[in-house]
């Protein structure tokens, strides 16, 4: 393992500790273990990067992607794990993606909808997690349907049922788990988007720091670290992103 130069380590961890923003709203990235501690692919990557910097790690844990993004933009955290999106790029420098995740639609079993192309129609409502990558994408892409926003991505299906809305949008794995738990629901075939999940740092930390983080991500993909982390945490349906 090659340690990062001291001046660049300081750019990442000006407090002497690496503060990693962890989003529990996406089950592909992170969740809690039996003791209530954060665990997952993003946590593993944060630990590996802190080790490479030679500094202690502090996990700054949030329940939504929006809060996690805001923490990095405000430099209350030094790195984070986000879906690449132009809106987020205003305050965050991204690496290339390390994982690709499918975004899917879920409907009630008796819904007339059979395909993704049928969702964007007048009079139709789509429930999505506020501030999530799906929210940002669908806000740009949907022209006729109405977007409704749940407090977080894990709350989407319950909010979809309570509202009620016509469609729920989110991480395929979360929707599948909720459908199996609740019954009477089904996913539309295919996906409406593929999310590029990347690491990011505050834009003000500079291009040199961004290049170091980008190289770290490529190393973690190429070495098999990301693939092994996905296996270890039992993640299905997410693919390691190709080399940049």
Secondary structure, DSSP 8 states (H G I E B T S, - for coil): -----HHHHHHH-TTSEEEEEEETT-TTT-EE-TTS-EESHHHHHHHHHHHHHTSEEEEEEESSHHHHHHHHHTTSSSEEEEE--TTGGGTEEEEEEEEEEEEEEEEETT-S--SGGGSS-TT-EEEEETTSHHHHHHHHH-SSSEEEEESSGGGHHHHHHHHT-SEEEEEHHHHHHHHHHH-SEEE-SS-SEEEEEEEEEEGGG-HHHHHHHHHHHHHHHHTTHHHHHHHHTT--S-EE----
